[in-house]
Amino acid sequence: MIQAQVTKVQEIHVQATRIRQEKASDAAAREALLDAAYGPVRFTKPSQRLRAGRAPAPGLSYVAVEDGRVIGSVRLWEVAAGSDRSVLLLGPLAVHPDCRNRGIGGALMQHALRVARKRGHTAILLVGDPAYYGRFGFSAEKTGKLWLPGLPDRSRLLGHEMAAGALDGVRGSIRAPRKPARTRLIDAVAGLIGPPQPKAA
Ligand SMILES: CC(C)(COP(=O)(O)OP(=O)(O)OC[C@H]1O[C@@H](n2cnc3c(N)ncnc32)[C@H](O)[C@@H]1OP(=O)(O)O)[C@@H](O)C(=O)NCCC(=O)NCCS
């Protein structure tokens, strides 16, 4: 007698997390994620003043996506440190509160660092908890003579060298990079002559 065999198939839901470059269409989801991760205080952070109105460094904005939902974000920005250093500023890094402690923040960090190095960047700064960022090689060892306007607790200003010595002796303020001289000249002339006036009918 042939006995019918019944195989019970358990339902398994696999959540695949993908890290990919951010697209323009991710902007609303990214902002909602940052609201959920940081709340409104994010707009008052000193590093936010450096980022406001600027675009991130080319190719250095990443999102973590799961089932089509943006659950993580990291972006890096070009800044000037002291009188002679062009470096990156990382932040904000955020993972949705529902998705933490699964390695997504770590994966975003590792990916961003790898791409930044490949693109020839030599050092990254950020403002954050040394207890978290230390695992990615960030420390306050070489940032003691740097300051970020509005940041009272300088022990949270951390640096990571991707080329040996890239932060040696760095001192001064951290600020948005100056525009190239040509752009500044165009801006100055535009400021003098004002916007084009509409022609009288
Ligand atoms: C910080 C953040 C990006 C981490 O994302 P995540 O996906 O949970 O990170 P991971 O899963 O890769 O790592 C989790 C580990 O980091 C630790 N961790 C998270 N935030 C930490 C902090 N502020 N200080 C120290 N350790 C921290 C967790 O305890 C956990 O430790 P374990 O590996 O020993 O268990 C996320 O918590 C977040 O978006 N927080 C909101 C912003 C914030 O508070 N930032 C604080 C750092 S400046």
The ligand as an SDF file (V2000), in Angstrom:
LIG
                    3D

 48 50  0  0  0  0  0  0  0  0999 V2000
   24.0170   54.2140   15.6150 C   0  0  0  0  0  0  0  0  0  0  0  0
   23.1910   53.3830   14.6190 C   0  0  0  0  0  0  0  0  0  0  0  0
   23.4230   53.8910   13.2160 C   0  0  0  0  0  0  0  0  0  0  0  0
   23.6190   51.9140   14.7070 C   0  0  0  0  0  0  0  0  0  0  0  0
   22.9180   51.1690   13.7410 O   0  0  0  0  0  0  0  0  0  0  0  0
   22.7600   49.5680   13.8760 P   0  0  0  0  0  0  0  0  0  0  0  0
   22.3040   49.0500   12.5730 O   0  0  0  0  0  0  0  0  0  0  0  0
   21.9520   49.2440   15.0690 O   0  0  0  0  0  0  0  0  0  0  0  0
   24.2800   49.1630   14.1410 O   0  0  0  0  0  0  0  0  0  0  0  0
   24.9370   47.7360   14.1260 P   0  0  0  0  0  0  0  0  0  0  0  0
   23.8620   46.6740   14.1460 O   0  0  0  0  0  0  0  0  0  0  0  0
   25.9330   47.6670   13.0380 O   0  0  0  0  0  0  0  0  0  0  0  0
   25.7150   47.7390   15.5030 O   0  0  0  0  0  0  0  0  0  0  0  0
   25.0330   47.5540   16.6800 C   0  0  0  0  0  0  0  0  0  0  0  0
   26.0400   47.6570   17.8290 C   0  0  0  0  0  0  0  0  0  0  0  0
   26.3830   49.0440   18.0130 O   0  0  0  0  0  0  0  0  0  0  0  0
   26.1160   49.3880   19.3660 C   0  0  0  0  0  0  0  0  0  0  0  0
   25.7320   50.8070   19.4130 N   0  0  0  0  0  0  0  0  0  0  0  0
   24.7240   51.4200   18.7760 C   0  0  0  0  0  0  0  0  0  0  0  0
   24.7130   52.7310   19.0970 N   0  0  0  0  0  0  0  0  0  0  0  0
   25.7470   52.9270   19.9310 C   0  0  0  0  0  0  0  0  0  0  0  0
   26.2480   54.0680   20.6200 C   0  0  0  0  0  0  0  0  0  0  0  0
   25.6850   55.2660   20.4940 N   0  0  0  0  0  0  0  0  0  0  0  0
   27.3500   53.9070   21.3850 N   0  0  0  0  0  0  0  0  0  0  0  0
   27.9270   52.6930   21.5310 C   0  0  0  0  0  0  0  0  0  0  0  0
   27.5000   51.5860   20.8960 N   0  0  0  0  0  0  0  0  0  0  0  0
   26.4150   51.7010   20.1250 C   0  0  0  0  0  0  0  0  0  0  0  0
   24.9890   48.4630   19.7570 C   0  0  0  0  0  0  0  0  0  0  0  0
   24.9070   48.3530   21.1680 O   0  0  0  0  0  0  0  0  0  0  0  0
   25.4410   47.1730   19.1210 C   0  0  0  0  0  0  0  0  0  0  0  0
   26.4890   46.6090   19.8880 O   0  0  0  0  0  0  0  0  0  0  0  0
   26.8940   45.0580   19.7930 P   0  0  0  0  0  0  0  0  0  0  0  0
   27.3800   44.8090   18.3990 O   0  0  0  0  0  0  0  0  0  0  0  0
   27.9820   44.9110   20.8080 O   0  0  0  0  0  0  0  0  0  0  0  0
   25.6390   44.3220   20.1140 O   0  0  0  0  0  0  0  0  0  0  0  0
   21.6760   53.4380   14.9770 C   0  0  0  0  0  0  0  0  0  0  0  0
   21.5150   53.0450   16.3130 O   0  0  0  0  0  0  0  0  0  0  0  0
   21.0510   54.8120   14.8010 C   0  0  0  0  0  0  0  0  0  0  0  0
   20.6160   55.1730   13.7120 O   0  0  0  0  0  0  0  0  0  0  0  0
   20.9820   55.5940   15.8800 N   0  0  0  0  0  0  0  0  0  0  0  0
   20.4100   56.9170   15.8140 C   0  0  0  0  0  0  0  0  0  0  0  0
   21.4870   57.9090   15.7500 C   0  0  0  0  0  0  0  0  0  0  0  0
   22.3630   57.8010   16.9680 C   0  0  0  0  0  0  0  0  0  0  0  0
   21.9150   57.6780   18.0880 O   0  0  0  0  0  0  0  0  0  0  0  0
   23.6430   57.8250   16.7550 N   0  0  0  0  0  0  0  0  0  0  0  0
   24.5430   57.6340   17.8860 C   0  0  0  0  0  0  0  0  0  0  0  0
   25.8980   57.4540   17.3880 C   0  0  0  0  0  0  0  0  0  0  0  0
   26.5030   59.0750   17.0510 S   0  0  0  0  0  0  0  0  0  0  0  0
  1  2  1  0
  2  3  1  0
  2  4  1  0
  2 36  1  0
  4  5  1  0
  5  6  1  0
  6  7  2  0
  6  8  1  0
  6  9  1  0
  9 10  1  0
 10 11  2  0
 10 12  1  0
 10 13  1  0
 13 14  1  0
 14 15  1  0
 15 16  1  0
 15 30  1  0
 16 17  1  0
 17 18  1  0
 17 28  1  0
 18 19  1  0
 18 27  1  0
 19 20  2  0
 20 21  1  0
 21 22  1  0
 21 27  2  0
 22 23  1  0
 22 24  2  0
 24 25  1  0
 25 26  2  0
 26 27  1  0
 28 29  1  0
 28 30  1  0
 30 31  1  0
 31 32  1  0
 32 33  2  0
 32 34  1  0
 32 35  1  0
 36 37  1  0
 36 38  1  0
 38 39  2  0
 38 40  1  0
 40 41  1  0
 41 42  1  0
 42 43  1  0
 43 44  2  0
 43 45  1  0
 45 46  1  0
 46 47  1  0
 47 48  1  0
M  END
$$$$
